[in-house]
Amino acid sequence: MDLGLKDKNVLVTGGSRGVGLAISELFATEGVNVSICSRNPKQVDEVVTSLAAKGGKSWGRALDVADPPALKQWVTDSAAELGGIDVVVCNASAIAVGDTAETWESHFART
């Protein structure tokens, strides 16, 4: 399938397993540059290597998306590594948490 995204830059939270991994792999197969984050450093390293083997740029970092400074730094560093950001896939949680910093923090404090 050609999604017309070749050479675009995509960030995927929770991109090292499950649905996030499937999303990351689909993008990489389409020639998209992919940055992932996940809490497990070993999984991040393995997936980054696997995605890079598909031909595009691949980068990632282990972090907890509930840590706003770490998340912001990953986004900033991902943009630098990939050469910009075209798409962001927020896959870290399937639970609706609202659209404010307070609701985000409240949700992750409970999980």
N, C-alpha and C positions, 0 to 999 in steps of 0.2 A: 504494500500500500504506500502511495506517495502522498504524504500530508502537506507537502510544499513547505517544509520547515528546515530543509537542509541548511546547515551552517548557522542556524539560530542558536541562542543560548538560553538554557532552561535550568531553573533551580527546582529541586524536588525535596521537600522535607519528608522525613521518614522513608527515604529512598533506598534503604538497604535490604528490605524484605517485604513480603506480601504484595499488596496492591502498589505500594510505592516502588518496589523493585520492578514490577511489571511495567509500570509507567516509565521508569528510567530506561529500561531495556528497549521499550518501543521507540522512545525518542532517539536513543543511540543508534538503533537499527535504521532510523530515518536520516541519519547523518547529522543529528543535532548534538551540540556540545552540552554536556550535562554536569551539573554540580549537585551532589546529594549531601544530606546530613542525616545523622542517626546517633543514638546514644552509644552504640557499640563500635569502638574503634576498629576491631578486627573485621567486622562486617563491612564497615565503610571502606577499608583498604581493599578487601576482596572485590567488592562491587566496582570500585573505581578502576581497578585493574581489568575486570571483565568488560566494563563499558568501553574503556580505551581500546580494547582489542577489536571493537566494532568499527574503529576508524576515526571517530571524532575526539575532541578534547573531553577529558573526564577529570573531575576534581571533587574532593569531598572533605568533610571534617566531622569528627565526633563531637556532639554537643547535645544539650537538652534545650529544646525550643522554648521551654518554660523560663529560660534564662535570657531576658531581653538583650543585655549587652552582648552575650555570646552569639545570639541569633543575628543581631545587627552586624556584628563583625564578620560572620559567615557570609551574609549577603554582600557586604562590601568587598570581602576578599574573593568571593566567587565572581563578582563583576570584573575585578582586576584580572583574575586567572583566565576567564573565558573571553574577555573583551566586551563586556556589557551583559545586559539581561533583557531578554525578550519575553519570557514566560516564567511565571512562578506557579508551582503546584503545591498548595498547602495540604499535605497528606498526613501530618503528624497525629491528627485526631479526627475521628468521624463524628464527634459530639460537637454540636453548635455551642460556641462559647461567647458569642456576642462580638461586637466590633469596637470595643474600647479596651484600653490597657487594663483597666480594673476587672472586667469580666474575664479577660484572658488569664490574668494572674490568679483570680479566684478559682477558675476551673482547674488550672494545673496544681494549685495548692491542695485540691481535693483528690487528685489522682495519684 
